Amino acid sequence: MLTPDDIDRIIEMAWEDRTPFDAIEVQFGLSEKEVIELMRREMKPSSWRMWRARVQGRATKHAARSVADDHTFKANRQRQITHNQVSKR
């Protein structure tokens, strides 16, 4: 069962251009189809349409099609995040 914090992190990762769906599957066990269903359920319809148009066909969201050579599955802020929580400064 996903916690509200997990859902927030999945949504954040799904919005990131350089985070492939494979990274979400590794960390949370959700397939691309399940991430799409979660995004549809959790977002407003207009936000859902905007996100869907943004990621549809985007090579960086699919590791197999990505030309990025840094398959680290980390966001720029990942150093500051511990156990999916942003550290307090």
C-alpha positions in Angstrom: 0.0 0.0 0.0 1.4 3.4 -1.0 1.5 6.1 1.6 0.6 9.7 0.7 4.3 10.5 0.8 5.0 7.7 -1.7 2.3 9.0 -4.0 3.7 12.5 -3.8 7.2 11.2 -4.7 5.8 9.1 -7.6 4.0 12.1 -9.0 7.2 14.2 -8.6 9.3 11.5 -10.4 6.7 11.2 -13.2 6.9 14.9 -13.9 10.7 14.9 -14.1 11.9 14.7 -17.6 15.0 12.6 -16.9 13.4 10.1 -14.6 12.3 7.0 -16.6 9.3 4.9 -15.7 11.8 2.1 -15.0 13.2 4.1 -12.0 9.7 4.3 -10.5 9.2 0.6 -11.0 12.5 -0.2 -9.3 11.8 2.1 -6.3 8.0 1.6 -5.9 7.1 -1.5 -7.9 4.7 0.2 -10.2 4.7 -0.5 -13.9 4.3 2.3 -16.4 0.6 1.5 -16.8 0.1 1.7 -13.1 1.9 5.0 -12.9 -0.4 6.4 -15.6 -3.4 5.1 -13.7 -2.1 6.7 -10.5 -1.5 10.0 -12.2 -5.0 10.0 -13.8 -6.5 9.2 -10.4 -4.5 11.8 -8.4 -4.4 14.8 -10.7 -7.0 17.3 -11.9 -8.2 16.5 -15.4 -6.4 19.5 -17.0 -3.1 18.6 -15.2 -3.5 15.0 -16.3 -3.9 16.0 -20.0 -0.9 18.3 -19.8 1.3 15.6 -18.2 0.1 13.0 -20.6 0.9 15.2 -23.6 4.3 16.0 -22.2 5.4 12.4 -21.6 3.8 10.6 -24.5 6.5 9.6 -26.8 9.3 11.2 -24.7 12.3 9.0 -25.1 13.8 10.0 -21.7 10.8 8.5 -19.9 11.7 5.1 -21.3 15.2 3.9 -20.4 15.4 1.5 -23.4 14.7 4.4 -25.8 16.6 7.1 -23.9 19.8 8.5 -25.3 20.8 9.8 -21.9 24.0 8.3 -20.7 23.4 8.9 -17.0 21.0 6.1 -16.0 21.3 7.0 -12.3 17.6 7.3 -11.7 18.3 10.4 -9.6 16.9 13.9 -9.7 19.1 16.9 -9.2 17.8 17.1 -5.6 18.2 13.4 -4.9 21.3 14.1 -2.8 19.1 16.1 -0.4 16.4 13.5 -0.2 16.7 10.7 2.3 14.1 7.9 2.3 11.9 9.9 0.0 11.8 12.9 2.4 13.3 16.2 1.7 15.9 17.0 4.4 15.3 20.1 6.5 18.0 22.8 6.1 
